Structures are given as structure tokens and as C-alpha cells.
Amino acid sequence: MSEQYDAVIIGSGPNGLSAGIMLAKEGLKVLIVEGSDSPGGGMRTSEMTLSGFRHDICSAVHPMAYVSPYFKTLPLEKFGLEWIVPEASAAHPLDGEEAVILTKSIEETAAGLGLDEQKYLDLMSPLLSKADELIMESLKPLGLPKHPLLMLNFGLKAIQPATFFANRKFNGERAKALFAGCAAHSVLPLSNLFTAAIGLIFLTTGHVENWVVPKGGSMSITNALVRYFESLGGEMLFSTKIKNFKELPSAKKYIFDTDPIQLAKIAEDQLPALYKKRLNRYRFGPGVFKIDFALDGPIPWYDDNCLKASTVHVGGTLKEIAQSEKDAWNGRHNDKPFVMMAQQSQFDDSRAPYGKHTGWAYCHVPNGSQKDMTSQIENQIERFAPGFKDIVLDRKIMSTHDFYNYNPNYFGGAVTGGAADIFQLFSRPIAKLDPYKTANPDIFICSASSPPGGGVHGMCGFYAAKSVLESL
């Protein structure tokens, strides 16, 4: 390989790949250096249990990738990516009644909310009519909006705590539970400011299209991004764990798809002490405990409609979910945790042998937790799918430490790039007019620890690459 590059990117997650593609499209010579023997970061798929059962190691269902303003501009389908669209986005089972189902049809979803049908239509219809603009504005760093009236209307709702918003907006438990399940993707106590924003955004994506899964697993997104990057002349180097900046090839610019702590450590001699001190104060929030299941058949949900959804929010009522998320944030383990579950093999028969299925489930736990939450997660699933435990052929658990060992970006098992509370929602990794620039003009950060944060959407990489191009 050449000795000189325009840009070297450390890390090949969705943001590192996105930044590499944007720079390569502009004719720059780009190298991506990856510590693992394969690319992808959180977008990898592997036989983690039995032969023939393909499990997504981290990310699984991809509403944000599907609606990503940047990914939409890339010819990923030409490079092998195929989206599978299920019948529904999310199912939310409740005790003693039919599950709430989030589908692309806003009318169909609202009809399942009983006495809150009209209130849901009144809430979501204006947002859905401007969905593309709302998503674009939400997946960008802080700045003047291109659609100020839309964002003012959204912001007045978004700034509210999810619990306050749901209790004020809805009368019935069904709508409240649906909203809580979506808001819990924030990995924050639902009593925090701005948690309503996450609930509204996820509901909106569910009405743009039912939450998709990539055929063959999340690795398929990685493969398409890598193929496109390499078609543009980009180069990749694997199995190269960088511990010191001196180990990197010479380049004009360096972009870190890492968490702030790794950035401060690797570039110790290239960054001033005060800036490194601020990076090391970065907060990561709760971690996750995850189980991948090899199953003897489809999950026996008490309401068969749950099988229509790529994602099942297993946690019961708003009150229960809020308590579970509050506990994880405050260092406690909940005996009835909110569980996010995906059933990709229900729609993609390449994930498991004929007649068999996979299950993907995790709950939030305190950062760095060493507690085995297998029983708690399986009990929650069994609560709404009687007989589930009887069809488990094998399981693979991943604790917070397993996640960190898998990817050092997941500090303490935090898989979303760090706490996105009011103090770090817009000022990640630190408060700066250009959050992608560091105190060294030749070093940038593009990971989920920069705006707009966690998720497979590539927008952190897109905006970081824009910042790099402006500096050249």
C-alpha cells in the first residue's frame, strides 16, 4: 500500500465507512484501518449458537438505515444490499389483551389504540406529512434548521420527558405503552428531557416504512458499504489494532470512528491535555445484556399478530418500562426488564435452517454490569409467549464485558455511542461549534460519540467527512 494518504480512518463501523465513501467520492486517497479481522463494527452477523443459525451480533433491525438521508444517496442495492420489509414495525404485547401493533398505516395503528385513536392521528399525521424533512433535521448536528416552523412544532413536543408527554397526550394504556417502547430506544430514564423526541422519531420511521431487516443479516449492510468504498478506490487494512498514533500511516487528515477515550489514548501526544481531560469525562450511560437464541420454531406469542413485526417491545406498561429504564440508569437491575426483541428469521429464511428460527433479545443494565440477566429476559418473553422456553435449542449470552471485548467502542457495554441526555445530546463528545473537529486541526472524530449519535445511519460519518473536506 501507498505510504501517503489524504485521509486515514480508524475503525470500519457504519460511520467510518460512510466517511470513507464520501471522501473517496471526492477523489481523495483513503485508507480505513480496522482492528478486527472483518469490517462492520456493530454490523456483523455470525453463527453464534448452532450451525446454520445466523445471528446479528449487535444491530439487527434498521429503520434508521432505511430512512438515512445519506444512505439514500448511495447505490447500496447495486452492491448487494437487499431490504426485507415485514408486515409491521413493532409489536407491543400487553397482559390480558391484544398486542399493540405499529404498522406503516397510521390509520391501522391508530385503530388499535382504542380511545386514543383520534389523538394518535392528530399527533402523528402532521409529522408524517413532513417525515423526510423531520428525519433530515433530526439526524444533523445542532445548527439553524432548514425548516424552522416544522422544528419549532416538533421541538415543543420533543423536549418533553416521554412519561410526561405520554400521560398528558393519551388516556389509555395501549398508546402510552407503544410510545414508551419507542422512547426507550433512547437508553435514558423516560423522565428525562428530550426522551419524547426519540419516541416521536421512531414512531415516524414506523409509518414511513415497516422496520426493515437486511437479507442475510446486518453484515449485508457492511458488505455493500465496503464494496462501494473499494469501487471508489478506497483501501482497507484489517487485524490492525492501533494503540499509538505513531502506528498509523502518514496522512493529511485522520478520522477516528472510536469513542472519545480511545481517541484521547491513541492521540495522546497529538492532543492538548485540557482537551484530553474533557474527552475522558465523556459519559456512556447504561450497557446491555443480550441473548441470541436458536429456536425450534417461531416464537409462540399469545397474540399471533406479534409474528408480523420485526421488533417486539417486551415490557408491559409505560409505568413498567419507565421503571426498568430508570433502574438501569441508576445502577440497579430490574427483575422485569424492558426487553427489545427481534425475530429476523420470521422474514428472512437465510437466518436459520428450514422450520427453525432465531431470536435476538437484550435489556439495558448498569454500565459495566456483571449480572447474568438470562432468567429475567426469558421470563419476560415467556410472560407474553407461553412455551417460549421449551423451544430454545441453544443460546449465546453477551454481557457488558463481552460487548466491550467485542468492540472497545462499547465502553461498559454501552452500544449507542454514549449517553444522549441533555448534557450530551448536542455537545458530543464535547461542546464545540464543529463537534467533529478536535483540538488538532488534522484529527477528527466520526463515531456515534459525535452528532447525531447512535444508530446505523452513517450521518456522523457524513458530517465528519464534510468537516474534513472543508479543512482541506
SVG drawing of the C-alpha trace seen along z (x, -y; Angstrom):
<svg xmlns="http://www.w3.org/2000/svg" viewBox="-62 -29 67 57">
<polyline fill="none" stroke="black" stroke-width="0.4" points="0.0,0.0 1.0,-3.6 2.8,-5.5 0.8,-8.7 -3.0,-9.1 -5.3,-12.1 -7.2,-10.6 -6.8,-7.6 -9.9,-6.4 -9.5,-4.4 -12.5,-2.0 -14.8,-0.5 -18.2,-0.8 -21.1,-2.5 -19.7,-5.9 -16.1,-5.1 -17.3,-3.5 -19.7,-6.4 -16.9,-9.0 -14.6,-6.9 -17.1,-6.7 -17.8,-10.5 -14.1,-11.3 -13.3,-8.7 -16.2,-10.1 -14.4,-13.4 -11.3,-11.8 -9.3,-11.6 -7.0,-8.7 -8.5,-7.0 -7.4,-4.1 -9.6,-2.5 -7.8,-0.7 -9.7,1.9 -8.6,3.7 -10.8,6.8 -10.3,9.3 -13.5,8.1 -15.3,4.8 -18.6,3.5 -18.3,2.6 -21.9,3.3 -23.0,4.5 -21.8,8.1 -23.6,11.4 -22.3,14.8 -23.2,18.4 -23.1,17.8 -25.2,20.7 -25.8,23.8 -24.7,24.4 -26.9,22.7 -28.3,20.1 -27.1,16.7 -27.3,14.1 -26.7,10.3 -24.1,9.6 -25.2,6.0 -27.6,4.1 -30.5,6.1 -33.5,4.1 -32.7,1.0 -35.3,-1.7 -32.7,-4.5 -30.5,-2.9 -33.6,-2.7 -34.5,-6.4 -31.0,-7.8 -30.6,-10.8 -27.1,-9.9 -27.6,-6.1 -30.4,-7.1 -27.9,-8.7 -25.6,-5.6 -26.2,-2.8 -26.0,-0.1 -28.6,2.1 -26.3,2.3 -23.6,3.6 -25.7,6.4 -27.9,4.9 -31.5,6.2 -34.0,4.9 -36.8,7.1 -40.0,5.3 -42.1,7.2 -45.8,6.7 -45.3,4.5 -42.6,2.5 -43.1,3.3 -45.5,5.3 -46.1,4.4 -47.8,7.2 -49.8,6.4 -51.2,8.7 -54.7,10.0 -55.3,8.1 -54.3,8.0 -50.9,6.6 -50.5,3.1 -49.1,3.2 -47.2,0.4 -47.5,0.6 -46.8,-1.7 -50.5,-2.6 -51.1,-5.3 -54.9,-4.6 -54.4,-0.9 -52.1,-1.7 -54.4,-4.2 -57.4,-1.9 -55.6,0.5 -55.3,-2.2 -58.9,-2.3 -60.0,-5.5 -56.7,-7.2 -57.3,-6.6 -58.0,-10.2 -55.4,-11.6 -52.8,-9.4 -53.9,-10.5 -53.8,-14.2 -50.3,-13.7 -48.6,-11.7 -50.3,-13.0 -48.5,-16.4 -45.2,-14.7 -45.7,-12.1 -46.6,-14.6 -43.1,-16.1 -41.3,-12.9 -38.3,-13.4 -37.7,-16.9 -38.1,-15.9 -35.7,-13.0 -33.1,-15.1 -33.2,-17.8 -33.1,-15.2 -30.0,-13.5 -27.7,-16.5 -25.6,-18.5 -27.0,-21.4 -27.5,-24.4 -30.0,-26.6 -32.8,-24.4 -33.7,-24.5 -37.4,-24.0 -37.8,-26.3 -41.6,-26.1 -41.5,-22.3 -38.8,-22.0 -40.4,-24.5 -43.6,-22.5 -41.6,-19.2 -39.3,-20.7 -42.1,-21.8 -43.1,-18.2 -39.7,-16.6 -38.2,-18.5 -40.6,-16.9 -39.9,-13.8 -41.6,-10.7 -43.5,-9.8 -45.0,-13.4 -45.7,-13.6 -47.5,-10.2 -49.5,-10.7 -50.6,-14.2 -51.3,-13.1 -53.0,-9.8 -55.7,-8.4 -55.3,-4.6 -52.5,-2.3 -52.2,-1.0 -51.0,-4.2 -48.9,-5.0 -47.1,-1.6 -46.5,-2.0 -44.9,-5.4 -42.9,-4.1 -41.4,-1.2 -40.3,-3.6 -38.9,-6.2 -36.9,-3.5 -34.6,-3.3 -33.1,-6.5 -31.4,-4.4 -32.4,-7.1 -34.8,-7.4 -38.1,-8.3 -38.5,-11.1 -35.5,-12.9 -36.0,-15.9 -35.9,-15.1 -36.9,-11.5 -40.2,-12.3 -38.1,-13.1 -36.9,-9.5 -40.4,-8.2 -41.8,-10.5 -38.9,-9.8 -39.2,-6.0 -43.0,-6.2 -42.5,-8.4 -40.0,-5.9 -42.5,-3.1 -45.0,-5.0 -42.5,-5.8 -42.0,-2.0 -42.3,1.1 -38.9,1.5 -36.7,3.4 -34.1,6.1 -31.3,6.7 -31.4,10.0 -28.6,12.3 -28.0,10.2 -26.6,6.8 -23.3,7.8 -25.0,7.3 -25.1,3.5 -21.4,3.7 -20.6,5.7 -22.4,3.2 -20.7,0.2 -17.3,1.9 -17.8,2.9 -18.9,-0.6 -16.0,-2.1 -13.5,0.1 -15.1,-0.5 -14.2,-4.2 -10.6,-3.3 -10.7,-3.1 -8.3,-0.8 -8.8,1.3 -6.4,2.8 -7.7,5.4 -6.4,7.0 -4.5,3.9 -5.2,2.6 -3.9,-0.9 -2.6,-1.7 -0.4,-4.7 -0.8,-7.4 2.7,-6.6 1.5,-3.3 -0.7,-5.0 0.4,-5.6 1.2,-9.2 -1.8,-11.2 -3.1,-14.7 -6.1,-14.0 -7.1,-11.4 -10.7,-10.5 -11.5,-8.4 -14.5,-6.1 -13.8,-5.4 -15.1,-6.5 -13.6,-9.6 -11.5,-7.7 -9.7,-5.7 -9.2,-8.9 -7.5,-10.5 -5.4,-7.5 -4.2,-6.8 -3.6,-10.5 -2.1,-11.2 0.8,-13.2 -1.2,-14.9 -3.9,-16.5 -3.5,-19.1 -4.0,-18.0 -7.2,-20.0 -8.9,-18.6 -8.0,-15.1 -9.3,-15.7 -12.7,-16.7 -12.7,-13.6 -12.1,-11.4 -15.0,-12.9 -17.4,-11.6 -20.3,-9.6 -21.5,-6.4 -24.8,-5.5 -26.2,-2.0 -24.9,1.1 -26.8,4.1 -27.1,7.7 -28.0,9.7 -29.1,13.2 -29.2,14.8 -31.5,17.8 -31.5,20.8 -35.2,21.8 -37.1,24.9 -39.9,22.9 -41.5,19.4 -41.9,17.6 -45.3,18.6 -46.6,15.2 -50.1,15.3 -51.1,12.9 -50.1,14.2 -50.0,10.7 -46.7,10.2 -45.2,12.5 -45.9,9.8 -43.3,7.4 -39.6,7.4 -39.3,5.9 -41.2,6.8 -41.1,4.5 -41.4,6.7 -42.0,4.8 -45.7,4.2 -47.0,0.8 -45.5,-2.6 -45.0,-2.5 -43.1,0.8 -40.9,-0.3 -40.1,-3.6 -39.1,-1.9 -36.8,0.6 -35.0,-2.2 -34.7,-4.3 -33.2,-1.4 -30.5,-0.7 -29.6,-4.4 -29.3,-4.5 -27.2,-1.3 -29.9,1.2 -31.1,4.4 -34.8,4.7 -36.4,8.2 -38.8,7.4 -36.6,5.5 -37.8,3.9 -36.6,6.3 -36.1,5.4 -36.6,8.5 -36.0,9.1 -37.2,12.1 -35.4,11.6 -35.8,15.3 -39.6,14.7 -39.0,12.8 -35.6,13.9 -35.3,17.7 -31.5,17.4 -31.1,16.9 -31.9,20.4 -32.4,24.0 -35.8,24.9 -38.5,24.8 -36.2,23.3 -35.8,19.7 -33.5,17.2 -34.3,14.8 -32.4,11.7 -33.1,10.0 -31.5,7.6 -32.2,5.4 -30.5,2.3 -28.3,2.8 -26.0,0.6 -22.7,-0.3 -20.2,2.5 -22.8,4.8 -21.6,8.3 -25.1,9.7 -26.5,12.6 -29.9,11.4 -30.8,14.6 -33.6,15.7 -35.1,12.2 -35.1,11.8 -36.5,15.3 -39.2,14.8 -40.3,11.6 -40.6,13.3 -42.4,16.3 -44.9,13.8 -46.1,12.9 -45.1,16.1 -46.1,19.1 -43.9,22.1 -41.0,20.0 -38.5,21.6 -39.5,25.0 -38.4,24.2 -34.9,22.9 -32.3,25.2 -29.3,23.1 -28.4,19.6 -25.4,17.3 -25.2,14.6 -23.2,11.4 -22.6,9.4 -21.4,5.8 -17.9,7.1 -18.4,9.3 -19.6,6.3 -16.6,4.3 -14.2,7.1 -16.0,7.4 -15.8,3.7 -13.9,1.3 -16.2,-1.5 -18.9,0.2 -17.4,-1.1 -19.1,0.7 -21.5,2.4 -22.9,-0.9 -23.7,-0.2 -25.1,-3.6 -22.0,-5.8 -22.7,-7.3 -25.4,-8.9 -27.6,-11.2 -29.1,-13.2 -29.5,-16.9 -25.8,-17.4 -24.5,-15.3 -27.3,-15.3 -25.9,-18.2 -22.4,-18.6 -20.9,-15.2 -18.1,-14.4 -17.6,-17.9 -19.3,-21.3 -17.8,-22.7 -19.1,-24.7 -17.8,-21.9 -18.2,-18.7 -16.2,-16.6 -13.0,-18.7 -10.7,-18.0 -8.1,-20.4 -5.7,-19.2 -6.7,-20.6 -5.7,-17.3 -7.7,-15.0 -11.4,-14.4 -14.0,-12.1 -16.9,-10.5 -18.2,-7.8 -21.6,-7.6 -20.0,-9.7 -20.5,-12.6 -23.8,-14.0 -26.4,-12.8 -25.4,-9.8 -26.1,-6.1 -27.8,-4.0 -26.9,-2.7 -27.4,-5.7 -24.0,-6.9 -24.8,-10.5 -21.9,-11.0 -19.5,-9.9 -21.2,-12.0 -20.9,-15.3 -17.4,-14.5 -16.3,-14.0 -17.9,-17.3 -15.8,-18.9 -12.7,-17.2 -13.3,-18.5 -13.9,-22.0 -10.5,-21.9 -8.5,-20.8"/>
</svg>
